[in-house]
Amino acid sequence: MKLVAAMKQALHALEQPPGMSSLAIAQELDIDGLCAWRLDGFPLSFWYFERVDHVFVVRLVGQPQDPEHIEVMNN
């Protein structure tokens, strides 16, 4: 239940005004607009793109994973 609560909290934060997340992963992977938001209390991050009317989450990524080996779709 703690994980679900952390996920809901993170998704709620992503719905707030844009620009609050890290773009470091976008620079590292050379994927324009890819953002990351870490879940409080867990070694997990949402990877997502901000759109005009929604947030498009593409992955829930465990921190130990190597991002260079994860393919991300940019829709």
All heavy atoms as a GROMACS GRO file, in nm:
protein
  598
    1MET      N    1   0.080  -0.119   0.000
    1MET     CA    2   0.000   0.000   0.000
    1MET      C    3   0.085   0.126   0.000
    1MET      O    4   0.043   0.227  -0.052
    1MET     CB    5  -0.094  -0.001   0.120
    1MET     CG    6  -0.199  -0.112   0.113
    1MET     SD    7  -0.288  -0.111  -0.041
    1MET     CE    8  -0.440  -0.038   0.006
    2LYS      N    9   0.205   0.121   0.060
    2LYS     CA   10   0.291   0.239   0.061
    2LYS      C   11   0.337   0.275  -0.079
    2LYS      O   12   0.348   0.393  -0.112
    2LYS     CB   13   0.412   0.216   0.152
    2LYS     CG   14   0.378   0.213   0.298
    2LYS     CD   15   0.502   0.193   0.382
    2LYS     CE   16   0.466   0.184   0.529
    2LYS     NZ   17   0.586   0.166   0.613
    3LEU      N   18   0.364   0.174  -0.162
    3LEU     CA   19   0.405   0.200  -0.300
    3LEU      C   20   0.292   0.267  -0.378
    3LEU      O   21   0.315   0.366  -0.449
    3LEU     CB   22   0.447   0.071  -0.370
    3LEU     CG   23   0.481   0.085  -0.518
    3LEU    CD1   24   0.595   0.184  -0.540
    3LEU    CD2   25   0.515  -0.051  -0.577
    4VAL      N   26   0.172   0.219  -0.363
    4VAL     CA   27   0.057   0.278  -0.433
    4VAL      C   28   0.038   0.422  -0.390
    4VAL      O   29   0.016   0.512  -0.472
    4VAL     CB   30  -0.072   0.195  -0.411
    4VAL    CG1   31  -0.193   0.266  -0.467
    4VAL    CG2   32  -0.056   0.056  -0.472
    5ALA      N   33   0.049   0.449  -0.261
    5ALA     CA   34   0.036   0.585  -0.210
    5ALA      C   35   0.146   0.675  -0.266
    5ALA      O   36   0.119   0.790  -0.305
    5ALA     CB   37   0.039   0.586  -0.058
    6ALA      N   38   0.268   0.625  -0.273
    6ALA     CA   39   0.379   0.703  -0.329
    6ALA      C   40   0.358   0.731  -0.477
    6ALA      O   41   0.388   0.840  -0.526
    6ALA     CB   42   0.511   0.631  -0.306
    7MET      N   43   0.304   0.633  -0.549
    7MET     CA   44   0.276   0.651  -0.692
    7MET      C   45   0.168   0.757  -0.711
    7MET      O   46   0.181   0.844  -0.797
    7MET     CB   47   0.236   0.519  -0.756
    7MET     CG   48   0.350   0.420  -0.766
    7MET     SD   49   0.301   0.258  -0.825
    7MET     CE   50   0.262   0.294  -0.995
    8LYS      N   51   0.062   0.750  -0.632
    8LYS     CA   52  -0.046   0.849  -0.643
    8LYS      C   53   0.006   0.988  -0.611
    8LYS      O   54  -0.029   1.086  -0.678
    8LYS     CB   55  -0.161   0.812  -0.550
    8LYS     CG   56  -0.243   0.695  -0.599
    8LYS     CD   57  -0.357   0.665  -0.503
    8LYS     CE   58  -0.440   0.548  -0.551
    8LYS     NZ   59  -0.552   0.518  -0.458
    9GLN      N   60   0.089   0.999  -0.509
    9GLN     CA   61   0.146   1.129  -0.470
    9GLN      C   62   0.232   1.185  -0.584
    9GLN      O   63   0.225   1.304  -0.616
    9GLN     CB   64   0.228   1.115  -0.343
    9GLN     CG   65   0.291   1.244  -0.296
    9GLN     CD   66   0.376   1.224  -0.171
    9GLN    OE1   67   0.403   1.112  -0.129
    9GLN    NE2   68   0.418   1.334  -0.113
   10ALA      N   69   0.314   1.100  -0.643
   10ALA     CA   70   0.400   1.144  -0.753
   10ALA      C   71   0.318   1.188  -0.874
   10ALA      O   72   0.345   1.291  -0.935
   10ALA     CB   73   0.497   1.033  -0.792
   11LEU      N   74   0.216   1.110  -0.908
   11LEU     CA   75   0.132   1.146  -1.023
   11LEU      C   76   0.057   1.276  -0.998
   11LEU      O   77   0.042   1.358  -1.089
   11LEU     CB   78   0.035   1.032  -1.056
   11LEU     CG   79   0.101   0.907  -1.114
   11LEU    CD1   80   0.000   0.793  -1.123
   11LEU    CD2   81   0.164   0.936  -1.249
   12HIS      N   82   0.013   1.296  -0.875
   12HIS     CA   83  -0.053   1.422  -0.841
   12HIS      C   84   0.045   1.539  -0.858
   12HIS      O   85   0.010   1.644  -0.913
   12HIS     CB   86  -0.107   1.419  -0.698
   12HIS     CG   87  -0.170   1.547  -0.657
   12HIS    ND1   88  -0.291   1.590  -0.708
   12HIS    CD2   89  -0.128   1.644  -0.572
   12HIS    CE1   90  -0.321   1.708  -0.654
   12HIS    NE2   91  -0.224   1.742  -0.572
   13ALA      N   92   0.170   1.521  -0.816
   13ALA     CA   93   0.270   1.625  -0.830
   13ALA      C   94   0.297   1.656  -0.978
   13ALA      O   95   0.318   1.771  -1.015
   13ALA     CB   96   0.400   1.584  -0.760
   14LEU      N   97   0.294   1.553  -1.062
   14LEU     CA   98   0.318   1.573  -1.205
   14LEU      C   99   0.206   1.652  -1.271
   14LEU      O  100   0.227   1.713  -1.376
   14LEU     CB  101   0.332   1.438  -1.276
   14LEU     CG  102   0.450   1.352  -1.235
   14LEU    CD1  103   0.450   1.222  -1.313
   14LEU    CD2  104   0.580   1.426  -1.252
   15GLU      N  105   0.087   1.650  -1.212
   15GLU     CA  106  -0.027   1.724  -1.268
   15GLU      C  107  -0.017   1.873  -1.240
   15GLU      O  108  -0.090   1.953  -1.298
   15GLU     CB  109  -0.158   1.671  -1.210
   15GLU     CG  110  -0.190   1.530  -1.253
   15GLU     CD  111  -0.311   1.474  -1.180
   15GLU    OE1  112  -0.351   1.531  -1.077
   15GLU    OE2  113  -0.364   1.374  -1.227
   16GLN      N  114   0.072   1.913  -1.151
   16GLN     CA  115   0.087   2.054  -1.114
   16GLN      C  116   0.159   2.128  -1.227
   16GLN      O  117   0.200   2.067  -1.325
   16GLN     CB  118   0.163   2.064  -0.982
   16GLN     CG  119   0.096   1.989  -0.868
   16GLN     CD  120  -0.053   2.019  -0.852
   16GLN    OE1  121  -0.093   2.133  -0.844
   16GLN    NE2  122  -0.135   1.915  -0.851
   17PRO      N  123   0.180   2.257  -1.211
   17PRO     CA  124   0.245   2.334  -1.319
   17PRO      C  125   0.373   2.267  -1.368
   17PRO      O  126   0.449   2.210  -1.289
   17PRO     CB  127   0.276   2.469  -1.252
   17PRO     CG  128   0.174   2.480  -1.144
   17PRO     CD  129   0.149   2.340  -1.097
   18PRO      N  130   0.395   2.271  -1.501
   18PRO     CA  131   0.512   2.204  -1.559
   18PRO      C  132   0.643   2.267  -1.516
   18PRO      O  133   0.648   2.375  -1.460
   18PRO     CB  134   0.489   2.222  -1.709
   18PRO     CG  135   0.400   2.339  -1.722
   18PRO     CD  136   0.316   2.342  -1.597
   19GLY      N  137   0.750   2.194  -1.545
   19GLY     CA  138   0.883   2.245  -1.518
   19GLY      C  139   0.938   2.208  -1.382
   19GLY      O  140   1.045   2.254  -1.344
   20MET      N  141   0.868   2.125  -1.306
   20MET     CA  142   0.913   2.089  -1.172
   20MET      C  143   1.004   1.966  -1.172
   20MET      O  144   1.063   1.934  -1.072
   20MET     CB  145   0.792   2.061  -1.082
   20MET     CG  146   0.701   2.180  -1.063
   20MET     SD  147   0.779   2.310  -0.967
   20MET     CE  148   0.798   2.228  -0.810
   21SER      N  149   1.013   1.897  -1.283
   21SER     CA  150   1.084   1.770  -1.285
   21SER      C  151   1.224   1.785  -1.343
   21SER      O  152   1.261   1.889  -1.397
   21SER     CB  153   1.006   1.670  -1.367
   21SER     OG  154   0.991   1.721  -1.498
   22SER      N  155   1.300   1.678  -1.333
   22SER     CA  156   1.436   1.676  -1.383
   22SER      C  157   1.440   1.641  -1.531
   22SER      O  158   1.375   1.546  -1.575
   22SER     CB  159   1.517   1.571  -1.305
   22SER     OG  160   1.643   1.554  -1.366
   23LEU      N  161   1.517   1.717  -1.607
   23LEU     CA  162   1.540   1.688  -1.749
   23LEU      C  163   1.676   1.622  -1.772
   23LEU      O  164   1.718   1.605  -1.885
   23LEU     CB  165   1.528   1.815  -1.832
   23LEU     CG  166   1.388   1.876  -1.840
   23LEU    CD1  167   1.394   2.011  -1.911
   23LEU    CD2  168   1.292   1.783  -1.910
   24ALA      N  169   1.744   1.586  -1.663
   24ALA     CA  170   1.878   1.527  -1.675
   24ALA      C  171   1.875   1.400  -1.759
   24ALA      O  172   1.967   1.375  -1.838
   24ALA     CB  173   1.936   1.499  -1.537
   25ILE      N  174   1.771   1.319  -1.743
   25ILE     CA  175   1.763   1.194  -1.819
   25ILE      C  176   1.748   1.223  -1.968
   25ILE      O  177   1.801   1.151  -2.051
   25ILE     CB  178   1.650   1.102  -1.765
   25ILE    CG1  179   1.668   0.960  -1.816
   25ILE    CG2  180   1.513   1.154  -1.799
   25ILE    CD1  181   1.784   0.888  -1.757
   26ALA      N  182   1.679   1.331  -2.003
   26ALA     CA  183   1.664   1.371  -2.143
   26ALA      C  184   1.800   1.404  -2.204
   26ALA      O  185   1.830   1.366  -2.317
   26ALA     CB  186   1.570   1.490  -2.156
   27GLN      N  187   1.880   1.474  -2.128
   27GLN     CA  188   2.014   1.511  -2.176
   27GLN      C  189   2.103   1.388  -2.186
   27GLN      O  190   2.177   1.371  -2.283
   27GLN     CB  191   2.075   1.615  -2.084
   27GLN     CG  192   2.000   1.746  -2.086
   27GLN     CD  193   2.046   1.843  -1.979
   27GLN    OE1  194   2.121   1.807  -1.888
   27GLN    NE2  195   1.998   1.966  -1.987
   28GLU      N  196   2.094   1.300  -2.086
   28GLU     CA  197   2.179   1.180  -2.085
   28GLU      C  198   2.147   1.088  -2.202
   28GLU      O  199   2.235   1.031  -2.264
   28GLU     CB  200   2.160   1.105  -1.953
   28GLU     CG  201   2.249   0.985  -1.939
   28GLU     CD  202   2.235   0.916  -1.805
   28GLU    OE1  203   2.193   0.980  -1.708
   28GLU    OE2  204   2.268   0.795  -1.798
   29LEU      N  205   2.016   1.072  -2.231
   29LEU     CA  206   1.975   0.981  -2.338
   29LEU      C  207   1.951   1.050  -2.471
   29LEU      O  208   1.920   0.985  -2.569
   29LEU     CB  209   1.847   0.908  -2.296
   29LEU     CG  210   1.858   0.819  -2.174
   29LEU    CD1  211   1.725   0.755  -2.141
   29LEU    CD2  212   1.965   0.713  -2.194
   30ASP      N  213   1.964   1.184  -2.474
   30ASP     CA  214   1.940   1.264  -2.594
   30ASP      C  215   1.798   1.240  -2.649
   30ASP      O  216   1.778   1.214  -2.767
   30ASP     CB  217   2.045   1.234  -2.702
   30ASP     CG  218   2.046   1.339  -2.811
   30ASP    OD1  219   2.007   1.454  -2.784
   30ASP    OD2  220   2.086   1.305  -2.924
   31ILE      N  221   1.700   1.248  -2.558
   31ILE     CA  222   1.558   1.235  -2.593
   31ILE      C  223   1.489   1.363  -2.548
   31ILE      O  224   1.468   1.384  -2.429
   31ILE     CB  225   1.494   1.113  -2.527
   31ILE    CG1  226   1.564   0.985  -2.570
   31ILE    CG2  227   1.344   1.106  -2.561
   31ILE    CD1  228   1.517   0.860  -2.497
   32ASP      N  229   1.457   1.449  -2.644
   32ASP     CA  230   1.395   1.578  -2.612
   32ASP      C  231   1.268   1.562  -2.530
   32ASP      O  232   1.180   1.484  -2.566
   32ASP     CB  233   1.362   1.655  -2.740
   32ASP     CG  234   1.484   1.713  -2.807
   32ASP    OD1  235   1.588   1.725  -2.740
   32ASP    OD2  236   1.474   1.747  -2.926
   33GLY      N  237   1.261   1.636  -2.421
   33GLY     CA  238   1.140   1.643  -2.341
   33GLY      C  239   1.118   1.532  -2.241
   33GLY      O  240   1.021   1.534  -2.167
   34LEU      N  241   1.206   1.433  -2.237
   34LEU     CA  242   1.189   1.324  -2.140
   34LEU      C  243   1.218   1.377  -2.000
   34LEU      O  244   1.322   1.436  -1.975
   34LEU     CB  245   1.282   1.208  -2.172
   34LEU     CG  246   1.274   1.088  -2.078
   34LEU    CD1  247   1.136   1.023  -2.084
   34LEU    CD2  248   1.382   0.986  -2.112
   35CYS      N  249   1.123   1.357  -1.911
   35CYS     CA  250   1.136   1.403  -1.772
   35CYS      C  251   1.138   1.283  -1.678
   35CYS      O  252   1.093   1.174  -1.714
   35CYS     CB  253   1.016   1.491  -1.735
   35CYS     SG  254   0.994   1.635  -1.839
   36ALA      N  255   1.188   1.306  -1.558
   36ALA     CA  256   1.189   1.202  -1.457
   36ALA      C  257   1.142   1.260  -1.324
   36ALA      O  258   1.172   1.375  -1.292
   36ALA     CB  259   1.329   1.144  -1.441
   37TRP      N  260   1.067   1.178  -1.249
   37TRP     CA  261   1.018   1.218  -1.117
   37TRP      C  262   1.034   1.099  -1.024
   37TRP      O  263   0.976   0.993  -1.046
   37TRP     CB  264   0.872   1.260  -1.125
   37TRP     CG  265   0.824   1.320  -0.997
   37TRP    CD1  266   0.774   1.253  -0.889
   37TRP    CD2  267   0.822   1.458  -0.963
   37TRP    NE1  268   0.741   1.341  -0.790
   37TRP    CE2  269   0.769   1.469  -0.834
   37TRP    CE3  270   0.859   1.573  -1.030
   37TRP    CZ2  271   0.753   1.590  -0.770
   37TRP    CZ3  272   0.842   1.693  -0.967
   37TRP    CH2  273   0.789   1.701  -0.838
   38ARG      N  274   1.112   1.116  -0.920
   38ARG     CA  275   1.140   1.007  -0.825
   38ARG      C  276   1.026   0.990  -0.726
   38ARG      O  277   0.970   1.088  -0.676
   38ARG     CB  278   1.269   1.037  -0.750
   38ARG     CG  279   1.305   0.927  -0.654
   38ARG     CD  280   1.448   0.888  -0.669
   38ARG     NE  281   1.472   0.771  -0.586
   38ARG     CZ  282   1.583   0.751  -0.522
   38ARG    NH1  283   1.681   0.836  -0.532
   38ARG    NH2  284   1.597   0.643  -0.448
   39LEU      N  285   0.992   0.866  -0.695
   39LEU     CA  286   0.890   0.835  -0.595
   39LEU      C  287   0.952   0.844  -0.457
   39LEU      O  288   1.060   0.786  -0.434
   39LEU     CB  289   0.833   0.694  -0.615
   39LEU     CG  290   0.719   0.681  -0.715
   39LEU    CD1  291   0.763   0.709  -0.855
   39LEU    CD2  292   0.655   0.545  -0.702
   40ASP      N  293   0.887   0.914  -0.368
   40ASP     CA  294   0.937   0.926  -0.231
   40ASP      C  295   0.940   0.790  -0.162
   40ASP      O  296   0.841   0.717  -0.163
   40ASP     CB  297   0.849   1.021  -0.149
   40ASP     CG  298   0.869   1.166  -0.188
   40ASP    OD1  299   0.975   1.200  -0.245
   40ASP    OD2  300   0.779   1.247  -0.160
   41GLY      N  301   1.055   0.757  -0.105
   41GLY     CA  302   1.068   0.636  -0.026
   41GLY      C  303   1.094   0.509  -0.104
   41GLY      O  304   1.103   0.401  -0.044
   42PHE      N  305   1.108   0.519  -0.236
   42PHE     CA  306   1.132   0.401  -0.319
   42PHE      C  307   1.239   0.433  -0.423
   42PHE      O  308   1.248   0.546  -0.470
   42PHE     CB  309   1.003   0.358  -0.390
   42PHE     CG  310   0.898   0.308  -0.297
   42PHE    CD1  311   0.803   0.396  -0.244
   42PHE    CD2  312   0.894   0.175  -0.259
   42PHE    CE1  313   0.706   0.351  -0.156
   42PHE    CE2  314   0.797   0.129  -0.172
   42PHE     CZ  315   0.704   0.217  -0.120
   43PRO      N  316   1.316   0.332  -0.464
   43PRO     CA  317   1.418   0.355  -0.567
   43PRO      C  318   1.356   0.345  -0.706
   43PRO      O  319   1.401   0.268  -0.792
   43PRO     CB  320   1.519   0.243  -0.540
   43PRO     CG  321   1.434   0.131  -0.490
   43PRO     CD  322   1.327   0.198  -0.408
   44LEU      N  323   1.250   0.423  -0.729
   44LEU     CA  324   1.175   0.420  -0.854
   44LEU      C  325   1.153   0.561  -0.904
   44LEU      O  326   1.138   0.654  -0.825
   44LEU     CB  327   1.039   0.354  -0.833
   44LEU     CG  328   1.037   0.210  -0.784
   44LEU    CD1  329   0.897   0.171  -0.741
   44LEU    CD2  330   1.088   0.117  -0.893
   45SER      N  331   1.146   0.575  -1.036
   45SER     CA  332   1.113   0.703  -1.099
   45SER      C  333   1.014   0.681  -1.212
   45SER      O  334   1.023   0.581  -1.284
   45SER     CB  335   1.237   0.768  -1.160
   45SER     OG  336   1.329   0.804  -1.062
   46PHE      N  337   0.923   0.777  -1.226
   46PHE     CA  338   0.840   0.784  -1.346
   46PHE      C  339   0.920   0.857  -1.452
   46PHE      O  340   0.980   0.960  -1.424
   46PHE     CB  341   0.711   0.863  -1.322
   46PHE     CG  342   0.603   0.788  -1.251
   46PHE    CD1  343   0.550   0.836  -1.133
   46PHE    CD2  344   0.552   0.670  -1.303
   46PHE    CE1  345   0.449   0.768  -1.068
   46PHE    CE2  346   0.452   0.601  -1.238
   46PHE     CZ  347   0.400   0.651  -1.120
   47TRP      N  348   0.925   0.803  -1.572
   47TRP     CA  349   0.979   0.873  -1.688
   47TRP      C  350   0.860   0.912  -1.772
   47TRP      O  351   0.771   0.829  -1.799
   47TRP     CB  352   1.071   0.783  -1.768
   47TRP     CG  353   1.203   0.757  -1.702
   47TRP    CD1  354   1.240   0.789  -1.574
   47TRP    CD2  355   1.314   0.690  -1.759
   47TRP    NE1  356   1.367   0.748  -1.549
   47TRP    CE2  357   1.416   0.687  -1.661
   47TRP    CE3  358   1.339   0.635  -1.882
   47TRP    CZ2  359   1.540   0.629  -1.685
   47TRP    CZ3  360   1.461   0.577  -1.906
   47TRP    CH2  361   1.561   0.575  -1.808
   48TYR      N  362   0.854   1.038  -1.814
   48TYR     CA  363   0.734   1.087  -1.880
   48TYR      C  364   0.763   1.208  -1.969
   48TYR      O  365   0.871   1.267  -1.964
   48TYR     CB  366   0.629   1.125  -1.775
   48TYR     CG  367   0.669   1.242  -1.690
   48TYR    CD1  368   0.625   1.370  -1.718
   48TYR    CD2  369   0.754   1.225  -1.581
   48TYR    CE1  370   0.663   1.478  -1.641
   48TYR    CE2  371   0.792   1.332  -1.502
   48TYR     CZ  372   0.746   1.458  -1.533
   48TYR     OH  373   0.786   1.565  -1.457
   49PHE      N  374   0.663   1.241  -2.050
   49PHE     CA  375   0.666   1.360  -2.134
   49PHE      C  376   0.549   1.449  -2.094
   49PHE      O  377   0.438   1.399  -2.071
   49PHE     CB  378   0.653   1.324  -2.282
   49PHE     CG  379   0.768   1.244  -2.335
   49PHE    CD1  380   0.761   1.106  -2.337
   49PHE    CD2  381   0.881   1.307  -2.382
   49PHE    CE1  382   0.868   1.030  -2.385
   49PHE    CE2  383   0.988   1.233  -2.430
   49PHE     CZ  384   0.982   1.094  -2.432
   50GLU      N  385   0.573   1.578  -2.084
   50GLU     CA  386   0.466   1.673  -2.057
   50GLU      C  387   0.402   1.712  -2.189
   50GLU      O  388   0.471   1.746  -2.284
   50GLU     CB  389   0.521   1.798  -1.987
   50GLU     CG  390   0.570   1.770  -1.848
   50GLU     CD  391   0.628   1.895  -1.781
   50GLU    OE1  392   0.650   1.997  -1.850
   50GLU    OE2  393   0.651   1.888  -1.660
   51ARG      N  394   0.271   1.705  -2.194
   51ARG     CA  395   0.194   1.748  -2.310
   51ARG      C  396   0.109   1.867  -2.269
   51ARG      O  397   0.098   1.899  -2.151
   51ARG     CB  398   0.106   1.634  -2.362
   51ARG     CG  399   0.184   1.510  -2.403
   51ARG     CD  400   0.271   1.541  -2.524
   51ARG     NE  401   0.336   1.422  -2.574
   51ARG     CZ  402   0.465   1.412  -2.595
   51ARG    NH1  403   0.545   1.512  -2.567
   51ARG    NH2  404   0.517   1.303  -2.644
   52VAL      N  405   0.046   1.932  -2.364
   52VAL     CA  406  -0.034   2.051  -2.335
   52VAL      C  407  -0.146   2.019  -2.236
   52VAL      O  408  -0.168   2.094  -2.141
   52VAL     CB  409  -0.094   2.108  -2.466
   52VAL    CG1  410  -0.190   2.221  -2.435
   52VAL    CG2  411   0.017   2.155  -2.558
   53ASP      N  412  -0.212   1.906  -2.256
   53ASP     CA  413  -0.329   1.875  -2.173
   53ASP      C  414  -0.316   1.750  -2.087
   53ASP      O  415  -0.411   1.707  -2.024
   53ASP     CB  416  -0.453   1.863  -2.262
   53ASP     CG  417  -0.438   1.753  -2.366
   53ASP    OD1  418  -0.326   1.706  -2.389
   53ASP    OD2  419  -0.541   1.715  -2.426
   54HIS      N  420  -0.197   1.689  -2.084
   54HIS     CA  421  -0.177   1.570  -2.002
   54HIS      C  422  -0.029   1.539  -1.985
   54HIS      O  423   0.056   1.600  -2.048
   54HIS     CB  424  -0.250   1.450  -2.062
   54HIS     CG  425  -0.194   1.404  -2.193
   54HIS    ND1  426  -0.224   1.466  -2.312
   54HIS    CD2  427  -0.110   1.303  -2.224
   54HIS    CE1  428  -0.161   1.404  -2.411
   54HIS    NE2  429  -0.091   1.306  -2.360
   55VAL      N  430  -0.002   1.443  -1.899
   55VAL     CA  431   0.133   1.390  -1.880
   55VAL      C  432   0.131   1.247  -1.934
   55VAL      O  433   0.043   1.168  -1.902
   55VAL     CB  434   0.172   1.390  -1.730
   55VAL    CG1  435   0.302   1.318  -1.709
   55VAL    CG2  436   0.179   1.532  -1.678
   56PHE      N  437   0.228   1.215  -2.019
   56PHE     CA  438   0.237   1.084  -2.082
   56PHE      C  439   0.349   1.005  -2.015
   56PHE      O  440   0.467   1.026  -2.044
   56PHE     CB  441   0.261   1.101  -2.232
   56PHE     CG  442   0.275   0.972  -2.308
   56PHE    CD1  443   0.174   0.878  -2.308
   56PHE    CD2  444   0.390   0.945  -2.379
   56PHE    CE1  445   0.187   0.759  -2.378
   56PHE    CE2  446   0.404   0.827  -2.449
   56PHE     CZ  447   0.303   0.734  -2.449
   57VAL      N  448   0.314   0.917  -1.921
   57VAL     CA  449   0.412   0.835  -1.850
   57VAL      C  450   0.448   0.717  -1.940
   57VAL      O  451   0.361   0.644  -1.986
   57VAL     CB  452   0.356   0.784  -1.715
   57VAL    CG1  453   0.456   0.692  -1.648
   57VAL    CG2  454   0.322   0.902  -1.624
   58VAL      N  455   0.579   0.700  -1.964
   58VAL     CA  456   0.624   0.591  -2.051
   58VAL      C  457   0.689   0.476  -1.976
   58VAL      O  458   0.693   0.365  -2.027
   58VAL     CB  459   0.720   0.642  -2.162
   58VAL    CG1  460   0.645   0.732  -2.258
   58VAL    CG2  461   0.839   0.714  -2.104
   59ARG      N  462   0.739   0.504  -1.855
   59ARG     CA  463   0.804   0.398  -1.778
   59ARG      C  464   0.799   0.430  -1.629
   59ARG      O  465   0.801   0.545  -1.589
   59ARG     CB  466   0.953   0.386  -1.814
   59ARG     CG  467   0.984   0.342  -1.954
   59ARG     CD  468   0.967   0.191  -1.968
   59ARG     NE  469   1.022   0.145  -2.093
   59ARG     CZ  470   0.955   0.140  -2.208
   59ARG    NH1  471   0.832   0.180  -2.214
   59ARG    NH2  472   1.013   0.093  -2.316
   60LEU      N  473   0.798   0.324  -1.549
   60LEU     CA  474   0.828   0.330  -1.407
   60LEU      C  475   0.959   0.254  -1.395
   60LEU      O  476   0.965   0.133  -1.419
   60LEU     CB  477   0.718   0.266  -1.323
   60LEU     CG  478   0.745   0.260  -1.173
   60LEU    CD1  479   0.759   0.401  -1.115
   60LEU    CD2  480   0.634   0.185  -1.102
   61VAL      N  481   1.067   0.325  -1.365
   61VAL     CA  482   1.202   0.269  -1.376
   61VAL      C  483   1.265   0.255  -1.238
   61VAL      O  484   1.261   0.348  -1.157
   61VAL     CB  485   1.291   0.362  -1.463
   61VAL    CG1  486   1.432   0.307  -1.474
   61VAL    CG2  487   1.230   0.380  -1.600
   62GLY      N  488   1.323   0.138  -1.213
   62GLY     CA  489   1.400   0.116  -1.092
   62GLY      C  490   1.534   0.185  -1.104
   62GLY      O  491   1.598   0.179  -1.209
   63GLN      N  492   1.578   0.254  -1.002
   63GLN     CA  493   1.701   0.332  -1.006
   63GLN      C  494   1.824   0.250  -1.044
   63GLN      O  495   1.909   0.302  -1.114
   63GLN     CB  496   1.723   0.403  -0.873
   63GLN     CG  497   1.617   0.505  -0.841
   63GLN     CD  498   1.606   0.611  -0.949
   63GLN    OE1  499   1.703   0.666  -0.993
   63GLN    NE2  500   1.484   0.638  -0.992
   64PRO      N  501   1.837   0.124  -1.000
   64PRO     CA  502   1.958   0.050  -1.037
   64PRO      C  503   1.967   0.016  -1.186
   64PRO      O  504   2.071  -0.023  -1.232
   64PRO     CB  505   1.948  -0.078  -0.955
   64PRO     CG  506   1.854  -0.048  -0.846
   64PRO     CD  507   1.757   0.053  -0.903
   65GLN      N  508   1.858   0.034  -1.262
   65GLN     CA  509   1.862  -0.002  -1.403
   65GLN      C  510   1.949   0.095  -1.481
   65GLN      O  511   1.959   0.212  -1.450
   65GLN     CB  512   1.721  -0.002  -1.461
   65GLN     CG  513   1.631  -0.107  -1.400
   65GLN     CD  514   1.495  -0.110  -1.465
   65GLN    OE1  515   1.476  -0.055  -1.572
   65GLN    NE2  516   1.400  -0.174  -1.400
   66ASP      N  517   2.012   0.044  -1.582
   66ASP     CA  518   2.098   0.124  -1.668
   66ASP      C  519   2.012   0.190  -1.775
   66ASP      O  520   1.959   0.122  -1.864
   66ASP     CB  521   2.202   0.032  -1.733
   66ASP     CG  522   2.299   0.106  -1.821
   66ASP    OD1  523   2.284   0.229  -1.839
   66ASP    OD2  524   2.390   0.041  -1.874
   67PRO      N  525   1.995   0.323  -1.772
   67PRO     CA  526   1.904   0.389  -1.866
   67PRO      C  527   1.945   0.377  -2.011
   67PRO      O  528   1.862   0.389  -2.100
   67PRO     CB  529   1.907   0.536  -1.821
   67PRO     CG  530   2.029   0.551  -1.741
   67PRO     CD  531   2.059   0.416  -1.681
   68GLU      N  532   2.070   0.350  -2.040
   68GLU     CA  533   2.113   0.339  -2.179
   68GLU      C  534   2.059   0.214  -2.247
   68GLU      O  535   2.061   0.204  -2.368
   68GLU     CB  536   2.265   0.342  -2.188
   68GLU     CG  537   2.322   0.477  -2.148
   68GLU     CD  538   2.473   0.482  -2.157
   68GLU    OE1  539   2.534   0.384  -2.204
   68GLU    OE2  540   2.528   0.584  -2.116
   69HIS      N  541   2.008   0.119  -2.168
   69HIS     CA  542   1.957  -0.004  -2.225
   69HIS      C  543   1.805  -0.012  -2.222
   69HIS      O  544   1.748  -0.118  -2.245
   69HIS     CB  545   2.018  -0.124  -2.152
   69HIS     CG  546   2.163  -0.134  -2.174
   69HIS    ND1  547   2.256  -0.094  -2.080
   69HIS    CD2  548   2.234  -0.173  -2.282
   69HIS    CE1  549   2.377  -0.112  -2.128
   69HIS    NE2  550   2.367  -0.159  -2.249
   70ILE      N  551   1.738   0.098  -2.194
   70ILE     CA  552   1.592   0.101  -2.190
   70ILE      C  553   1.544   0.188  -2.305
   70ILE      O  554   1.579   0.305  -2.313
   70ILE     CB  555   1.541   0.156  -2.056
   70ILE    CG1  556   1.586   0.064  -1.943
   70ILE    CG2  557   1.390   0.170  -2.057
   70ILE    CD1  558   1.553   0.116  -1.806
   71GLU      N  559   1.465   0.130  -2.393
   71GLU     CA  560   1.413   0.206  -2.507
   71GLU      C  561   1.289   0.283  -2.462
   71GLU      O  562   1.199   0.228  -2.398
   71GLU     CB  563   1.376   0.109  -2.620
   71GLU     CG  564   1.326   0.178  -2.742
   71GLU     CD  565   1.297   0.079  -2.855
   71GLU    OE1  566   1.365  -0.025  -2.862
   71GLU    OE2  567   1.205   0.106  -2.930
   72VAL      N  568   1.283   0.411  -2.497
   72VAL     CA  569   1.169   0.495  -2.459
   72VAL      C  570   1.103   0.543  -2.587
   72VAL      O  571   1.168   0.594  -2.677
   72VAL     CB  572   1.216   0.617  -2.376
   72VAL    CG1  573   1.100   0.706  -2.342
   72VAL    CG2  574   1.287   0.570  -2.250
   73MET      N  575   0.971   0.529  -2.593
   73MET     CA  576   0.895   0.578  -2.707
   73MET      C  577   0.861   0.724  -2.686
   73MET      O  578   0.822   0.764  -2.579
   73MET     CB  579   0.766   0.498  -2.724
   73MET     CG  580   0.787   0.354  -2.753
   73MET     SD  581   0.637   0.254  -2.766
   73MET     CE  582   0.506   0.364  -2.736
   74ASN      N  583   0.875   0.805  -2.788
   74ASN     CA  584   0.841   0.947  -2.781
   74ASN      C  585   0.720   0.971  -2.869
   74ASN      O  586   0.732   0.998  -2.987
   74ASN     CB  587   0.960   1.032  -2.827
   74ASN     CG  588   0.933   1.180  -2.809
   74ASN    OD1  589   0.825   1.218  -2.767
   74ASN    ND2  590   1.031   1.260  -2.840
   75ASN      N  591   0.601   0.958  -2.809
   75ASN     CA  592   0.477   0.978  -2.885
   75ASN      C  593   0.431   1.119  -2.872
   75ASN      O  594   0.417   1.177  -2.776
   75ASN     CB  595   0.368   0.883  -2.836
   75ASN     CG  596   0.398   0.740  -2.873
   75ASN    OD1  597   0.483   0.714  -2.958
   75ASN    ND2  598   0.330   0.648  -2.812
   0.00000   0.00000   0.00000
